[in-house]
Amino acid sequence: MERQKRIRVLQDKIGKAGFDGALLCYSRDIYYYTGTAQPSYLAVSPDDYRLFVRSGLDFALNDVFIGKDRVREERRLANIFKDFFAPLKTGHGRVATEIDVLTAEQFKEMEKIFSGYELLNVSPLILDQRKTKEPREIEEIRGACEALHAGHEAVLTHLREGMTELELAAAVENAHRLAGHEGIFFIRLPDFYMSRGPIASGPNLLRNSGVVYTITGVGLSPAVPAGPSRRRITKGDVIMIDIPTLVNGYHADQTRTYVLGRAKDEIRAMYDDLKAIADHLIAAMKPGMRCSEIYRLAFEKAKELGRAEHFQSFGKGRRSRLIGHGIGVELNEPPIPSEYDSSEIGEGYVIALDIHMMDETVGVVKLEDMILIGKDGNEILTKSPRDLFEV
């Protein structure tokens, strides 16, 4: 029943925004509202909706949690316009779509077909709705966290001197897959590229590309400059692993820091302070708090610990202005706890708290956990112990 209410919530938002209707094209949004990721258009008005399946109708009919009478096969957008949208027009006509993820070619086709309509962006309404996770969604996220934990256990089993970052990443990814990871992740950005996830060791921890705003690893070539390399891991190396999972359409994200051998005292002290900042935030976050306030609390705690210079540093004076992200059917989605996001967090939000420290003379440590925000306290959803691991 919770899932079946999702479209009704969207219908209400569309009506309040003054839209005649909305046309959804992006697979993650269609999956969220209908239960299928088959190639489709979802047409929604304040009083009606239809799922038009372009291909894979038999799969879609088996997948959906909406009424099957709302599902039909249709490949041509012009026919969808004629059947669903043309009768809706009132006055000038306003239809919303996912402008942030459409290609220019798709948008130009839509402009031609929806001639005389004003095309607006529905994505902010969708992303705002998706911030609050239903109990069923939280259970799916727990399953993705179990797959993450299988990857962590693979590190403890496979990490050894002389293996490459690539070999270690492959062991982690294999464990994730066997635990149900679907082998892909989704980020709502055009032309986004990365390996299956960041991993770095030793000096590679200090080399961060611009592909993602975190500790990236250097990748296998300039074509994809993030993720594992063929560098061989040596005794005493610090290793950071940040490879996400996707299970039943929901993501989980976790970072753990490992040392091959005994950790230096300076690394252990830096990690202890990083974990103290994370613990402080996990205890302090509550519904109604602004994302920018969470960011401020993090840096205040870092300053109190004497780590202001190292916290969220990328070296050479560069610093991250965010300390986490929402997560769900996409790996990174609102809210974004950061210096520039003034939105409030709410009960039922799941936030990946993603923090690190870099001391260019000592090294790098990183910790990331998924936090479920509750009115009576928060829950850490990620399963792996939150220690600095010596292997």
N, C-alpha and C positions, 0 to 999 in steps of 0.2 A: 504493500500500500504506500509506503514511503516513496518508493521509486515512481509510482504512478502519479504522485502529486507534483513531481518535478515540472512537468509541462504546464500544469495549472499555475504554478508559481511564475513561470516564465510568461504565461499569458497575462497574468496580472501586471507584471513589470512592463510588458509591451503596451498594455492599455494605458497605464499611468504615464508612460513616456510619450503617448500620443502617436504611436505607430499604428498603421493599418494592419501590418503583419511583419513577420520576420522570415527570412530564408536562411537556414543553416546548411552549410556545405562541409564543414570540417569534421573529420571522423570522430575526434574525441568528444566534441559536443553532441554529435548525433548518438554516440555510444552512451553518453551520460543520460540523455533524455529518453532513449528508446531501448537500449540493451543490445543493439547490433552495431557493428562497425563495417558492414557491407557498404559498398559505394552507393550513397543515397543523398537525397535532399530532404530536409525536414522543413515543411512549411507550417507556420504557426500564425494564427490570428488571435485576438482576445477571446474569440468564441469557438474556434475550431482548430484542428491540426490534421496533417496528413504526412505520412512517410512515403516518399516516392523513391523506390529502389531502382537504381540504374543497372545493377548486375548482382546476381546471387540472391534472387528472391526466395528460393527454397531455404537457404541458410537464414536469411533475415526473418522469415516467418517462424522458424524454429527458435530464433534468438530473442525476439522482442518480448518486453514485459507490458507493452501497450497493447490495445485491442487489435487483433489481426484484421478487423474490418477497416482499420485506419491505414493499412499498408497495401500498396499496389505497385506494380512495375511500371516505370516510366523513365525513359532515357533522355527525353528532350525537354530542356528547360523552358522552351517556348510553350509547350503543352501544359507544363506546370503553371506557368503564368496565366494562361488562358483559363485553366480549370479552377485554380485556387485564388489567384491574386486579383485578376481583372474585376471580379464582382465585388471586391472589397473597397475599391477606390472611393474615397470621400474627399471632395475638394481637390487639393493639389496632389494628394497621394504621398504617403511616407512609408517606405519599406526599409527595414533594418537587416543587415547581413554582417558577416564576420570580416569586415574590411581589413583587419590586421593580418589575416592569414590568406586572403585571396591573392592570386597572381594578378598582374595588370591585365593579362589577356582575359582571365575569368571576369574581372570587373568590367572590362569593356564590353564583353558579351552580355553581361547582366544589364548594363546601361542601355544597350541597344534593345533588348527584349522588354525592359521595364521603362520604355520611353514615356516621358511625362511624369514619372515618379521620382521623388527625391530619395536617394539611397543613403542610408545612415548606418552607423556602427552599432551592432547589438552586442558585441563582445564584452563591454564593461558590465552589462546586465547579467550575462552568463557567468562571468568570472566572479562577480559579487555573490551570486547565488551559490556557486560551488565552494565558497570559502567554508561554509558550515557543513561538516560531514555528518551524514546520517549514521546510526549504529551499524547498519549493514556495510557502509563504506569503511568504517573503522575496522571492522572484522577483516575486510579484504586487505587493508593496509597492514594489519597484524600478520597476515599470511605472507605478504611481501617482506616484512621484517624477519620472518623465519627463514626465508630464502637468503637474506643478507647474512644471517647468523651462520648458515651453512658455508658461506664464503669465508667468514672469519675463521671458522674451524679449519678450513682448507689451508689458510695461511699457517696456522700453528702446526699443521701436519707436513706441509710441503716446503716451507721456507728453509733454505740451506745456502751455505756459502758457495758462490760460483754460479748459481742460477741467474738467469737474466730477469729483468723486470717483466719482460714479455712472458716468460715461462711462468712466473708467479701469477701474473694477471690471468693467464690461461687456466691455471688451477682454480683460481677464485671463480672465474666465469663458468667453468665446468660445474663446480659445486652449485652455483646459483641456478644453472639450467636444470640440473637434476632435481633441484628443490622446487621447480615450477616456474622459474623466471622465463618470460616469453621472448627474451633475446633482443629486446629493443627498448628504447625509452622515447618519450615525446616531450619536446620543448616548443613552445608557441613562438618560434622565431623562423623567419625565412633564411635559407642558406646556412643553417646551423650545422656544424660538423665537429665531431669529437670521436674518440674511440669509445669503447663500451663504458669507460669511466676513467677518471684521473688515478694514476699511480706513479709514484716517484721515489727514488732512493738516493741517499748520499748527496752529492753536489747537485743532482738534478732537482732536489727540493728547492734550491735557490734560483732555478731557471723557470720562469713562468711566462707563458705566452699570453696573448690577448684574447684567446678563444673563449675562455670562461673566466669569470672574475673570482678565481680561487687558486689554490695550489694545483697546477695543471699536469705536471710531468711534461716531457719534451716530445713524446710520440716517436714514431718510426721514421718519419721523413718530414720535410717542410710541407708536404701536401696535407697532412693532418697533425699539426704541432701540439698535440696534447695526448696524454695517456702514456702507456709503457714504452720504453725503449729497449734496445738490446744491451744496455749497460749491465754488467755482471755485478751482483750484490756481494759486498765484502764484509768481513767481520767488523763489527762496530757501527755499521751503517744504520741510520734511521730510515724507516720505510713507511710511507703514507699510502693508504689504500682507501679510495673513495669511489667505488663502483656500485651504482644503484641497481635496483631490481624492479621488475614489473610483473605482477601476478594478478590474473583475472582483471586486467585493465587498470590496476592501481599500483602506484609507485611507492618505493621505500628508498631512503637515502641515509647512509651512515658512513662516517669516517673513523678509522682507528689508526693509531700510530704504533709501530713495532720497532724493535731494535734487534738486530742479529748479534747476539752476545749480550754483554752487560752495558746498560745505558750509562753515559757519563753523568756525573752529578749535576752538571749545568742543564743537561737535557731533562733530567728527572725534575729538577726544581722548576723549570719552565713549564713542563707538562702539569705539574701540581697546581701552578698558578692558573693555567688555562682551564683546568677542570674546576677550580674554585670560582672562576668567572661564570662558567656554564651552570654550576650548581646555584649560584646566586641568582641568575636569570630564571632558571627553572622554578625556583621558589617564588620569585617576584612577579612573574607574568600572571596577569589575570584579565578576565573579560572587562572591556572598557578602556584598557591601557592602549595608548597610541604606539604604533610601531617605532616612531622616532624616540619615544620615551624608553623603550626597551634598548634601543641603540645607545642612548645617553647613559643608562644604567650600566651597560657593559663597559663603556669607556671610563666611567667613574670608578668602577671596580678595578679595572686595569691600572688606573692611576694610583689607587690606594695600595695596590700590590707592587708598585714601582715598575709596571710593565707597559706604561703608556707608549713607549717608543717601539715596543715589539708587537703589541696586540694588533692584529689584522694588517700587519706590515707586509709589503711586497719587496722591501728593500729599496735603497736609493731614494728614500723619501716618499715612496708611493704607498698608498694605504687604501684598503677596501672601505667603502662607505656603507656596506650592508653586512649583516651578521646572520642572515638566514633567509628562508623563503617558505611560502606555503607549498603544499604538495598534495597530490590526489591523482586524478586521471592524467595530469601532466606533472612532469618532474619539478618544474619551477612554475608556480602560479601564485597569485596574490593570496595573502598579504606578503609584503616584503619588509621585514624589520630592518630599517635602515635610517640613515640620517634624513632622507628626503621623503619618506612615506609617513604621512600624518594620519592615516586611517587607523581605526580602532580594531583590536582583535576581539573575538567573541567566543563564547562557549561552543565547543565542538570544532573549533579550528585545529588543524594539525600543522605545526610549524617545524621545519627542519632547522634547528639551531646549528649554524655552520661557522665555527670560529677556529682561528689558528694564531700561532705566534711565530715570528721570524726574528732571530738574532743572527745577523750576517756573520758574526764571528763564532757562533755556537751551532746553529742549525735551525730546524723547523719542526714544530709539533702541531698536530691538528686533531680536532674532536668535533664530531657531528652526530647529533641525535634527533630523533623525531619526537616532538612533544605535543600531546593532546591537551588542549586548554579546557579546564573544567571550572565550574563556579565554586567548587569546594576544594580545589587543588588540581595540580597538573599531573599527568602520567607520562613517563618515558616509555614510548612504544618500542623502540629498538631493543633487541634482546641481548646483544653481545656485551660482556662486562666492559666498563668504561675506564679500563686501566691502561697504563703504558706497558706494552707487552714485550718482555725479553724472551727471545726464542733461541 
